[in-house]
Structures are given as structure tokens and as C-alpha cells.
Amino acid sequence: MSIINKRRLHWLGKRVKTHPVPNRPGYTAVANAERREGTGFVVKHSDSHGLCFEVNHEDGRGTAWYEASELKELEPNGLCDGSGMFDLGKMGDTQ
């Protein structure tokens, strides 16, 4: 399995904290408006324009798309898991 496929599978279903870049280039105004600080679960991925993930927000306000570098993995108790504190957006494909 390629490192890209491992990244996709690692994040699906994970509880995450989102740290969006404000007015991220390449996103529409509507998409940028949906992105916010908070917590949620990764429900989908896409790699059509680089690897990104759709997060279903726990506040009930819908979903939004985030780059891997904008997500931090949380343990079920809400604390950051040390193994999830790396930036997947900057990891090289080594396999």
C-alpha cells in the first residue's frame, strides 16, 4: 500500500481538531466560510487537488474541507494524541 493510501486510511473516522488557514487560496468564498476552528470527525477524503479531508463538525453546523496540515488528531477524551501532532501535508512519500 502506498504512503498516500496509508494517510487516507489513517484519517478516515478520526476525531480531529481543525485549525483552518483563513481565506485559504484555492477555496471558494462559500467553502472558506464553512471552515472554522472546532472539532469533528473525518468522513471523506479527496486528492484531486492535493490530499484534503472533509470533516463533519461536532457543533452540528455541517461539514467543511481541510488540508491535512490543518488537522490535529484527538483521542476520544479530546486530548491531542502525540502521534497525531505531525503535519501530514509536509510528509514526503518515502515508500
N, C-alpha and C positions, 0 to 999 in steps of 0.2 A: 504494500500500500504506500502511495506517495506521501510525502510530508504534508502537502496541501490537503489530501483527503483526511489525514490524521487530524489536522487543525479543524476541519469542518466537523468531523465527528466528535471531537473533544468538546466543542462549544454547544452543540445541539442539546437542548433541555436543561442547560446550566442556568443557575440563578446568578445574575450579574448586577453590578453597579455600573451605570452609564455615566461617562464624562464626555459629553459631546463638545466638539470644537464649534464655537458659534459661527453661524453663516458659512458653513463649510463649502468651499468651491466644488462645483460639480453636482450639487444637490439643488433641486428646485426650491423656491421660496416656501411652498407648502411643505415639502419634505423637511426643510430646516426648521420650520415652525413646530413640527411634530416631535423633534428631537429635544430631549431635556435631561437634566440630572435626575437620577432616581434609580429604582431597582426594578427588575423584571426577569423574564425567562427568555432565552434564545429559542425561537420557534422555527427559523428558516435561515438559509444562507444563500449567497449568490456570489459568483466570481466573474460576472460578465464585464465588470469594470474594475476588477480587483476584489479580493475577498472581503465581504461585508456580511453583517448579520442583522436579521430582523428580531427585535426584542418586543415582547408583549409586556407592557408596563403594569406593575402591580397596583398602581393607583386607579386602574380601570379606564384610563384615557386612551386606550388603543395601542397601536404598535408604531414603531419607527425603525429606520435602518441606521446602523452604526458601523464604522470601520473597526477592525479588531483592536486597534490601538486605543479606542475609546471605551473599551470594556474591561472591567476587572471582575474576575470570578469571585463569588461569595460562597461560603459554606452555608449549610442550611440555617445556622444560627445567625447569619447576617455578617459575620466577621470575614475579612479578607483572608483567603487561603494563600499562604506563602507561595505555593506552586502556581497560583494564578496571577501573580503580580508582575509577570513579564509582558512585554509588548509583542503580541503575535504579528503585528504589522511590520515589525523590523527583523523578524527571524528569517534567516536565509534558508533556502531549500538545500539541505545538505544530504538528502537521501534520494 
